[in-house]
Amino acid sequence: TLLFLMELGFDQPMIKKMHKDSMATAKKLEHMRSLESRTIRDNDLRRRITLAKYLFSAVNPKVVAFLVSIHVDPDVFADRVLTSQEKIIQFFKSMPTSYCLVQLTLYRDMQRTRKIQPNDLNDIVSLSIAIPYSDVVVTERMWQTAIIQTKIHELRPTIILSSAKELAPILELR
């Protein structure tokens, strides 16, 4: 990362600005989380609403555009694939990066006693890519707990570790 920053010419003032922007984003997210937690107290309902919002705002437009581009009626697709909560979740799990992104974001937002950290977005995006496509992922203990509790590591058999020291026995087996 340092080499990348140096190659792009990021200097100390630029890095400070980026950090300041990250802090401001974390504050905004904290405010949004606070508002949402006051209006939706039931965690299961919050999970369903979060999944639905993401599906309708981020996934649905792209799926509809794709279906139209291949001359498939989106209503026919919806009538076959999106007929129950279970089928909708299964469809969403077929897009593992998006599914991981939503689950990790939701997990973070449900940790009300933990303030949102500026680097959370980097962690969530990186893990959302790594988990479905890696055999082993090493991450912070908090994210390891999140991954195991949400069972997203089961989308594909991915081993989740909280320390690089835990890698040695796994690498010896391979």
C-alpha positions as CSV (number, residue, x, y, z in Angstrom):
1,T,0.0,0.0,0.0
2,L,2.8,2.4,0.9
3,L,4.5,1.7,-2.4
4,F,1.3,2.3,-4.3
5,L,0.8,5.6,-2.5
6,M,4.3,6.7,-3.2
7,E,4.0,5.8,-6.9
8,L,0.8,7.8,-7.2
9,G,2.4,10.8,-5.5
10,F,0.3,10.8,-2.4
11,D,2.0,13.1,0.0
12,Q,1.3,13.8,3.7
13,P,-1.4,16.5,3.1
14,M,-3.2,14.2,0.7
15,I,-3.1,11.3,3.2
16,K,-4.4,13.6,5.9
17,K,-7.2,14.8,3.7
18,M,-8.2,11.1,2.9
19,H,-8.1,10.3,6.6
20,K,-10.3,13.3,7.4
21,D,-12.8,12.3,4.7
22,S,-12.9,8.8,6.1
23,M,-13.6,10.2,9.6
24,A,-16.4,12.3,8.2
25,T,-17.9,9.3,6.4
26,A,-17.7,7.2,9.6
27,K,-19.6,10.0,11.5
28,K,-22.3,10.1,8.8
29,L,-22.7,6.3,8.9
30,E,-22.9,6.5,12.7
31,H,-25.6,9.0,12.5
32,M,-27.6,6.9,10.0
33,R,-27.2,3.8,12.1
34,S,-28.4,5.7,15.2
35,L,-31.5,6.9,13.3
36,E,-32.3,3.4,12.0
37,S,-31.8,1.7,15.3
38,R,-34.3,4.0,16.9
39,T,-36.9,3.2,14.2
40,I,-36.3,-0.5,13.7
41,R,-35.7,-2.4,17.0
42,D,-36.3,-5.9,15.8
43,N,-33.0,-7.3,14.4
44,D,-34.6,-9.9,12.2
45,L,-36.8,-7.2,10.6
46,R,-33.8,-4.9,10.2
47,R,-31.9,-7.8,8.4
48,R,-34.8,-8.4,6.1
49,I,-35.3,-4.7,5.3
50,T,-31.5,-4.2,4.7
51,L,-31.4,-7.2,2.3
52,A,-34.6,-5.9,0.5
53,K,-33.2,-2.4,0.2
54,Y,-30.0,-3.6,-1.3
55,L,-31.7,-6.0,-3.7
56,F,-34.1,-3.3,-4.9
57,S,-31.6,-0.5,-5.1
58,A,-28.4,-2.2,-6.2
59,V,-29.2,-5.6,-7.7
60,N,-32.6,-5.2,-9.3
61,P,-31.7,-2.5,-11.8
62,K,-28.7,-4.5,-13.0
63,V,-30.6,-7.7,-13.3
64,V,-33.5,-6.1,-15.1
65,A,-31.1,-4.4,-17.5
66,F,-29.3,-7.7,-18.2
67,L,-32.6,-9.6,-18.7
68,V,-33.9,-7.0,-21.1
69,S,-30.6,-7.0,-23.0
70,I,-31.0,-10.8,-23.6
71,H,-34.7,-10.5,-24.4
72,V,-36.0,-12.1,-21.3
73,D,-39.1,-10.7,-19.6
74,P,-38.1,-9.6,-16.1
75,D,-41.6,-10.5,-14.8
76,V,-41.1,-14.1,-16.0
77,F,-37.8,-14.3,-14.2
78,A,-39.3,-12.8,-11.0
79,D,-42.2,-15.3,-11.1
80,R,-39.8,-18.2,-11.2
81,V,-36.9,-17.0,-9.0
82,L,-38.3,-14.5,-6.6
83,T,-41.5,-16.3,-5.3
84,S,-40.5,-16.8,-1.7
85,Q,-38.2,-15.4,0.9
86,E,-36.1,-18.6,0.7
87,K,-35.7,-18.3,-3.1
88,I,-34.9,-14.6,-2.9
89,I,-32.1,-15.3,-0.3
90,Q,-30.8,-18.2,-2.5
91,F,-30.7,-15.9,-5.5
92,F,-28.9,-13.3,-3.5
93,K,-26.4,-15.9,-2.2
94,S,-25.6,-16.7,-5.9
95,M,-24.0,-13.3,-5.9
96,P,-21.6,-14.0,-3.1
97,T,-19.6,-10.7,-3.1
98,S,-22.8,-8.6,-2.8
99,Y,-24.3,-11.0,-0.2
100,C,-21.1,-10.8,1.9
101,L,-21.0,-7.0,1.6
102,V,-24.6,-6.7,2.9
103,Q,-24.1,-9.2,5.7
104,L,-20.9,-7.7,7.0
105,T,-22.3,-4.1,6.8
106,L,-25.4,-5.3,8.6
107,Y,-23.3,-7.0,11.3
108,R,-21.2,-3.9,11.8
109,D,-24.3,-1.7,12.1
110,M,-25.9,-4.0,14.6
111,Q,-22.8,-3.7,16.9
112,R,-24.3,-0.6,18.6
113,T,-21.7,-0.4,21.4
114,R,-18.8,-0.3,18.8
115,K,-18.4,3.0,16.9
116,I,-18.0,2.7,13.1
117,Q,-14.4,3.0,12.2
118,P,-13.1,4.8,9.2
119,N,-11.4,1.7,7.9
120,D,-14.6,-0.5,8.2
121,L,-15.6,0.1,4.6
122,N,-12.2,-1.0,3.4
123,D,-12.4,-4.1,5.6
124,I,-16.0,-4.9,4.4
125,V,-15.2,-4.5,0.7
126,S,-12.0,-6.5,0.9
127,L,-13.5,-9.3,2.9
128,S,-16.5,-9.4,0.6
129,I,-14.2,-10.2,-2.3
130,A,-11.9,-12.5,-0.4
131,I,-14.4,-14.7,1.4
132,P,-16.2,-16.2,-1.6
133,Y,-13.0,-16.6,-3.7
134,S,-10.3,-17.7,-1.2
135,D,-9.4,-20.9,0.6
136,V,-8.1,-19.0,3.7
137,V,-8.7,-15.4,4.9
138,V,-6.8,-13.8,7.7
139,T,-8.6,-10.8,9.3
140,E,-9.2,-9.1,12.6
141,R,-10.9,-11.0,15.4
142,M,-14.0,-8.8,15.2
143,W,-14.5,-9.6,11.5
144,Q,-13.7,-13.2,12.1
145,T,-16.6,-13.3,14.6
146,A,-18.8,-11.5,12.1
147,I,-18.0,-13.9,9.3
148,I,-18.6,-17.0,11.5
149,Q,-21.8,-15.6,13.0
150,T,-23.3,-14.7,9.7
151,K,-22.1,-18.0,8.2
152,I,-20.9,-16.3,5.0
153,H,-17.8,-18.4,5.1
154,E,-20.1,-21.4,4.3
155,L,-21.0,-19.9,0.9
156,R,-17.8,-21.7,-0.1
157,P,-15.6,-23.6,2.3
158,T,-13.4,-20.7,3.4
159,I,-11.2,-21.0,6.5
160,I,-11.3,-17.7,8.5
161,L,-8.3,-16.9,10.8
162,S,-7.6,-14.0,13.1
163,S,-3.8,-14.3,13.0
164,A,-1.2,-15.1,10.3
165,K,0.4,-17.4,13.0
166,E,-2.5,-19.8,12.5
167,L,-1.5,-20.2,8.8
168,A,1.4,-22.6,9.4
169,P,-0.6,-25.8,10.1
170,I,-3.0,-25.1,7.2
171,L,-0.2,-24.5,4.7
172,E,1.6,-27.7,5.8
173,L,-1.5,-29.7,5.0
174,R,-1.6,-28.4,1.4
